[in-house]
Amino acid sequence: MLKFIFKRLLEALPTLFILITFSFFLMRLAPWQPFTSERAYPPEVMANIEAKYHLNEPLYKQYFLYLENLSKGDFGPSFKYKDQSVNDLIASAFPVSIKLGMVAFAFAVVLGVTAGTLAALNQNSRWDYILMSFSMLGVIMPSFVFAPVLVLIFAIYLGWLPAGGWNGGTAMYMILPVASLTIAYVAGIARIMRGFDD
């Protein structure tokens, strides 16, 4: 088992390296730069900013510096939030992500097991087709597609729920993100319980 996992991890490394390289050069070669949308700075100020973030270095040097920092677990500075690193931003958002993920997974287990069991006990019935159709919808439509649809309906059109924010994790602010995450989880669990992966 451990050998299999280790082999899969080794096979994933080249793909990860290609993705990192592609994303780096895509961002650096884009027509806009991190400070393009900011107010116009005097040339000497812009030169200092570029020197601070190593943007005045040749592209290959920026790339190797980026890889070196990644190998140390340093994701670099934030160009948007002053005096904050990407690591700081991830650390501040991590507890929120964990809470949302755990709540969504708990709902998904209950709903997915229930739906999958009902479908398995009533195979080829109307309930089976309805439940598995919904689960297929959850499989083919990812949460980042469901999320804006839910916001559009329940926050903008109906005005029942807030469109964004956290507000300390109160229930009203958790409903939409948890729902969008739960849908994908429910789909997978229901299909497994139904027996599609036998």
Secondary structure in CASP SS format (residue, H / E / C, confidence):
PFRMAT SS
TARGET T0000
AUTHOR 0000-0000-0000
METHOD secondary structure of the structure
MODEL  1
M C 1.00
L H 1.00
K H 1.00
F H 1.00
I H 1.00
F H 1.00
K H 1.00
R H 1.00
L H 1.00
L H 1.00
E H 1.00
A H 1.00
L H 1.00
P H 1.00
T H 1.00
L H 1.00
F H 1.00
I H 1.00
L H 1.00
I H 1.00
T H 1.00
F H 1.00
S H 1.00
F H 1.00
F H 1.00
L H 1.00
M H 1.00
R H 1.00
L C 1.00
A C 1.00
P C 1.00
W C 1.00
Q C 1.00
P C 1.00
F C 1.00
T C 1.00
S C 1.00
E C 1.00
R C 1.00
A C 1.00
Y C 1.00
P C 1.00
P H 1.00
E H 1.00
V H 1.00
M H 1.00
A H 1.00
N H 1.00
I H 1.00
E H 1.00
A H 1.00
K H 1.00
Y C 1.00
H C 1.00
L C 1.00
N C 1.00
E C 1.00
P C 1.00
L H 1.00
Y H 1.00
K H 1.00
Q H 1.00
Y H 1.00
F H 1.00
L H 1.00
Y H 1.00
L H 1.00
E H 1.00
N H 1.00
L H 1.00
S H 1.00
K C 1.00
G C 1.00
D C 1.00
F C 1.00
G C 1.00
P E 1.00
S C 1.00
F C 1.00
K C 1.00
Y C 1.00
K C 1.00
D C 1.00
Q C 1.00
S E 1.00
V H 1.00
N H 1.00
D H 1.00
L H 1.00
I H 1.00
A H 1.00
S H 1.00
A H 1.00
F H 1.00
P H 1.00
V H 1.00
S H 1.00
I H 1.00
K H 1.00
L H 1.00
G H 1.00
M H 1.00
V H 1.00
A H 1.00
F H 1.00
A H 1.00
F H 1.00
A H 1.00
V H 1.00
V H 1.00
L H 1.00
G H 1.00
V H 1.00
T H 1.00
A H 1.00
G H 1.00
T H 1.00
L H 1.00
A H 1.00
A H 1.00
L H 1.00
N C 1.00
Q C 1.00
N C 1.00
S C 1.00
R H 1.00
W H 1.00
D H 1.00
Y H 1.00
I H 1.00
L H 1.00
M H 1.00
S H 1.00
F H 1.00
S H 1.00
M H 1.00
L H 1.00
G H 1.00
V H 1.00
I H 1.00
M C 1.00
P C 1.00
S H 1.00
F H 1.00
V H 1.00
F H 1.00
A H 1.00
P H 1.00
V H 1.00
L H 1.00
V H 1.00
L H 1.00
I H 1.00
F H 1.00
A H 1.00
I H 1.00
Y H 1.00
L C 1.00
G C 1.00
W C 1.00
L C 1.00
P C 1.00
A C 1.00
G C 1.00
G C 1.00
W C 1.00
N H 1.00
G H 1.00
G H 1.00
T C 1.00
A H 1.00
M H 1.00
Y H 1.00
M H 1.00
I H 1.00
L H 1.00
P H 1.00
V H 1.00
A H 1.00
S H 1.00
L H 1.00
T H 1.00
I H 1.00
A H 1.00
Y H 1.00
V H 1.00
A H 1.00
G H 1.00
I H 1.00
A H 1.00
R H 1.00
I H 1.00
M H 1.00
R H 1.00
G C 1.00
F C 1.00
D C 1.00
D C 1.00
END
